[in-house]
Amino acid sequence: MAMSYPFPIYFILLIITIPRLISTVGKTEQWKSSLPTELSTNNNLSEKLINDPKALEEASTDYGNLVHDFPAAVFRPTTVNDIATLVKLSFNSSVPFRIAARGQGHSTRGQAMARDGVVVDMKGLRERDREGVKNNIKMKNVNEGIKVFGDSKVGYYVDVGGEQLWIDVLYETLEYGLAPVSWTDYLYLTVGGTLSNAGISGQTFRYGPQISSVHQLDVVTGKGEFVRCSKQKNSELFHGVLGGLGQFGIITKARIALEAAPKR
């Protein structure tokens, strides 16, 4: 049933809504001038840039609802190379622009925002097709971004894209009676997002934070370089990215230790 509002309430709603809409539209019109021309002339990147008001509005807030910064555009990559190319373009530009990776938007102080810059919507990578993958343990059809392995030296582990959700990691690993050692209290968060925030939960007192069970990371650095790092290799970057709130690079893949899953 349609709702009708008394005239004074209707008028107040218009006063609240119209300025916000004008502000959003204004940001949409200005995005080309606030980003370098190299970005708009790169066809591979420009076709993945979105600047409609709804996308900008969504990327201008987070779960904390304390910070509100509008980006110039939202970028929806389909490959990790797209992200590296975007970051490298900014780094090499005469006028670098801000870039921030956004998973589920559950940060609290605007870490996933980029004022007048570009917000990388990591969901684009999560939407890739599923296909069968064969590894050194018996595999079924799995999410291409989540692959389970077994190794005689380090035991079982999962290679998982930074854009993947922990709930999907759980579903995949349980197919083999395995599960990550440490969890978050809410599973509909991205792997890269929680590892950037240390991954502290009610289990931490017993198993440590999530970052304590990471073997290896693939990272796109602030220069747009693709770097694989661990405790033994590029260790400074490895420890900087884990719990670094996204300030040292974008996590594109993590190798996480697995153990036998609890029965309940």
C-alpha positions as CSV (number, residue, x, y, z in Angstrom):
1,M,0.0,0.0,0.0
2,A,1.4,3.4,-1.0
3,M,2.4,5.7,1.9
4,S,1.4,9.4,2.0
5,Y,3.2,11.9,4.0
6,P,1.8,15.2,5.5
7,F,3.1,18.2,3.5
8,P,5.6,19.4,6.1
9,I,7.3,15.9,6.4
10,Y,7.4,15.6,2.6
11,F,9.0,19.0,2.3
12,I,11.7,18.1,4.9
13,L,12.5,14.9,3.0
14,L,13.0,16.9,-0.2
15,I,15.3,19.3,1.7
16,I,17.4,16.4,2.9
17,T,17.5,14.4,-0.3
18,I,18.1,17.0,-3.0
19,P,21.4,18.5,-1.8
20,R,22.9,15.0,-1.3
21,L,21.7,14.0,-4.9
22,I,23.2,17.2,-6.3
23,S,26.5,16.5,-4.5
24,T,26.7,13.0,-5.9
25,V,25.9,14.2,-9.4
26,G,28.5,16.9,-9.1
27,K,31.1,14.3,-8.2
28,T,30.1,12.3,-11.2
29,E,30.6,15.2,-13.6
30,Q,34.0,16.1,-12.1
31,W,35.6,12.7,-12.2
32,K,37.4,13.2,-15.6
33,S,39.0,16.4,-14.4
34,S,40.3,14.9,-11.2
35,L,42.0,11.9,-12.8
36,P,44.9,11.9,-15.2
37,T,44.2,11.8,-18.9
38,E,46.3,8.6,-19.2
39,L,43.6,6.7,-17.3
40,S,40.8,7.7,-19.7
41,T,42.9,6.9,-22.8
42,N,43.8,3.4,-21.6
43,N,41.0,1.4,-23.1
44,N,41.5,-1.7,-20.9
45,L,41.2,0.4,-17.7
46,S,38.7,3.0,-18.7
47,E,36.1,0.4,-19.7
48,K,36.2,-0.9,-16.2
49,L,35.8,2.5,-14.5
50,I,32.3,3.3,-13.2
51,N,31.2,6.7,-12.2
52,D,27.4,6.5,-11.8
53,P,26.0,8.1,-8.7
54,K,24.9,4.8,-7.1
55,A,28.4,3.3,-7.4
56,L,30.1,6.4,-6.0
57,E,27.6,6.7,-3.1
58,E,28.3,3.1,-2.1
59,A,32.0,3.5,-2.3
60,S,31.8,6.7,-0.1
61,T,30.8,5.0,3.1
62,D,31.7,1.9,5.2
63,Y,30.4,-0.1,8.1
64,G,31.7,2.4,10.6
65,N,29.6,5.2,9.0
66,L,32.0,7.8,10.5
67,V,33.9,8.8,7.3
68,H,32.3,9.7,4.0
69,D,34.7,10.4,1.1
70,F,33.6,10.3,-2.5
71,P,35.9,8.7,-5.1
72,A,36.2,10.0,-8.6
73,A,35.4,6.5,-9.9
74,V,35.0,2.9,-9.0
75,F,37.2,0.3,-10.7
76,R,36.0,-3.2,-11.2
77,P,38.9,-5.4,-12.3
78,T,38.6,-8.8,-13.9
79,T,42.2,-9.8,-13.4
80,V,45.0,-9.1,-10.9
81,N,46.9,-7.5,-13.8
82,D,44.2,-4.9,-14.1
83,I,44.9,-3.8,-10.5
84,A,48.7,-3.7,-11.0
85,T,48.2,-1.6,-14.2
86,L,46.0,0.8,-12.4
87,V,48.4,1.3,-9.5
88,K,51.4,1.6,-11.8
89,L,49.6,4.2,-13.8
90,S,49.0,6.3,-10.7
91,F,52.6,5.9,-9.5
92,N,54.0,7.0,-12.8
93,S,51.6,9.8,-13.4
94,S,52.6,13.4,-13.0
95,V,49.6,13.8,-10.8
96,P,49.2,10.5,-8.8
97,F,45.7,9.7,-7.5
98,R,44.5,7.9,-4.4
99,I,43.7,4.2,-4.7
100,A,41.9,2.0,-2.1
101,A,40.8,-1.6,-2.3
102,R,37.3,-2.4,-1.1
103,G,36.0,-5.8,-0.2
104,Q,32.8,-5.9,1.7
105,G,33.2,-2.4,3.1
106,H,33.4,-3.4,6.7
107,S,36.2,-1.1,7.7
108,T,35.4,1.5,10.2
109,R,37.6,4.6,9.6
110,G,37.5,5.0,5.8
111,Q,40.4,2.6,4.9
112,A,38.4,1.4,1.9
113,M,37.8,5.0,0.5
114,A,39.8,7.2,-1.9
115,R,38.8,10.8,-1.9
116,D,38.7,12.0,-5.5
117,G,40.6,8.8,-6.4
118,V,39.7,5.3,-7.5
119,V,38.1,2.6,-5.3
120,V,39.0,-0.9,-6.5
121,D,35.9,-3.1,-6.1
122,M,37.4,-6.5,-5.4
123,K,34.1,-8.3,-6.0
124,G,34.9,-8.2,-9.7
125,L,37.5,-10.9,-9.2
126,R,35.2,-13.0,-7.1
127,E,32.7,-13.3,-10.0
128,R,35.0,-15.4,-12.2
129,D,33.6,-18.7,-13.4
130,R,34.0,-21.9,-11.5
131,E,36.0,-24.7,-13.1
132,G,37.5,-28.0,-12.2
133,V,41.0,-27.9,-10.8
134,K,43.4,-30.9,-10.3
135,N,46.0,-30.7,-7.5
136,N,48.0,-33.2,-5.4
137,I,44.9,-34.1,-3.4
138,K,41.7,-35.4,-4.9
139,M,39.7,-32.3,-6.0
140,K,36.1,-31.6,-7.1
141,N,34.8,-28.6,-9.0
142,V,35.9,-25.7,-6.9
143,N,35.9,-21.9,-7.0
144,E,38.9,-21.0,-9.1
145,G,39.9,-18.5,-6.5
146,I,40.1,-21.1,-3.7
147,K,42.4,-24.1,-4.2
148,V,43.4,-26.7,-1.6
149,F,46.8,-28.4,-1.5
150,G,48.7,-31.0,0.5
151,D,52.4,-30.9,1.1
152,S,54.6,-33.3,3.0
153,K,56.7,-30.5,4.5
154,V,54.1,-27.8,5.5
155,G,50.9,-29.9,5.6
156,Y,47.6,-28.8,4.1
157,Y,47.0,-25.3,3.0
158,V,44.7,-23.2,0.8
159,D,45.7,-20.7,-1.8
160,V,42.9,-18.1,-1.8
161,G,42.3,-14.9,-3.6
162,G,42.2,-11.8,-1.5
163,E,38.7,-11.0,-2.8
164,Q,37.2,-14.3,-1.6
165,L,34.8,-14.5,1.3
166,W,35.8,-16.6,4.4
167,I,32.4,-18.4,4.3
168,D,33.3,-19.7,0.8
169,V,36.8,-20.7,2.0
170,L,35.1,-22.7,4.7
171,Y,32.7,-24.5,2.3
172,E,35.6,-25.4,0.0
173,T,38.0,-26.7,2.7
174,L,35.3,-28.7,4.5
175,E,35.0,-30.8,1.3
176,Y,38.3,-32.4,2.5
177,G,37.6,-32.3,6.2
178,L,39.9,-29.3,6.6
179,A,39.5,-25.7,7.9
180,P,41.8,-22.7,8.5
181,V,43.1,-22.6,12.1
182,S,41.8,-19.1,13.0
183,W,38.6,-17.4,12.1
184,T,36.7,-14.1,12.3
185,D,33.5,-14.0,14.2
186,Y,31.7,-13.0,11.0
187,L,32.4,-15.0,7.9
188,Y,31.0,-12.8,5.2
189,L,34.2,-10.7,5.0
190,T,37.0,-10.9,2.4
191,V,40.3,-12.7,3.1
192,G,42.3,-9.6,2.1
193,G,40.2,-7.4,4.2
194,T,40.6,-9.3,7.5
195,L,44.3,-10.0,6.9
196,S,44.8,-6.3,6.4
197,N,43.3,-5.8,9.9
198,A,45.1,-8.7,11.6
199,G,42.0,-10.9,11.7
200,I,41.3,-10.8,15.5
201,S,38.3,-12.8,16.8
202,G,37.0,-14.7,19.9
203,Q,39.4,-17.5,18.9
204,T,42.5,-15.4,19.0
205,F,43.4,-16.2,22.6
206,R,43.8,-19.8,21.7
207,Y,44.9,-19.9,18.0
208,G,46.3,-16.4,17.5
209,P,45.1,-13.9,14.9
210,Q,44.5,-15.0,11.3
211,I,47.8,-13.4,10.2
212,S,49.7,-15.9,12.4
213,S,48.7,-18.8,10.1
214,V,49.6,-17.2,6.7
215,H,52.5,-18.9,4.8
216,Q,52.7,-16.5,1.8
217,L,51.1,-13.5,0.2
218,D,50.8,-12.2,-3.4
219,V,50.8,-8.4,-3.2
220,V,50.4,-5.5,-5.7
221,T,52.7,-2.8,-4.2
222,G,52.3,0.9,-4.3
223,K,54.5,1.0,-7.4
224,G,52.2,-1.4,-9.2
225,E,54.7,-4.3,-8.9
226,F,53.5,-7.8,-8.3
227,V,55.5,-9.3,-5.4
228,R,55.3,-12.7,-3.7
229,C,56.4,-12.5,-0.1
230,S,56.7,-14.7,3.0
231,K,58.6,-14.8,6.3
232,Q,61.7,-16.0,4.3
233,K,61.2,-14.0,1.1
234,N,60.5,-10.2,1.0
235,S,59.8,-10.5,4.7
236,E,59.6,-6.8,5.3
237,L,56.7,-6.4,2.9
238,F,55.1,-9.6,4.2
239,H,55.0,-8.3,7.8
240,G,54.0,-4.8,6.7
241,V,51.0,-5.9,4.7
242,L,49.7,-8.3,7.4
243,G,47.7,-5.9,9.6
244,G,48.9,-2.9,7.6
245,L,45.4,-1.6,6.9
246,G,46.1,-1.6,3.2
247,Q,48.8,1.0,3.3
248,F,51.6,-1.2,2.0
249,G,49.9,-3.0,-0.9
250,I,46.8,-4.8,-2.1
251,I,46.6,-8.5,-1.1
252,T,45.6,-10.5,-4.2
253,K,46.3,-14.0,-2.9
254,A,47.1,-15.6,0.5
255,R,48.4,-19.1,1.3
256,I,46.8,-20.1,4.6
257,A,47.5,-23.1,6.8
258,L,44.8,-25.7,7.3
259,E,44.1,-28.4,9.9
260,A,41.6,-31.1,10.5
261,A,38.2,-29.4,10.8
262,P,36.3,-29.8,14.1
263,K,33.3,-32.1,14.1
264,R,31.0,-29.3,15.2
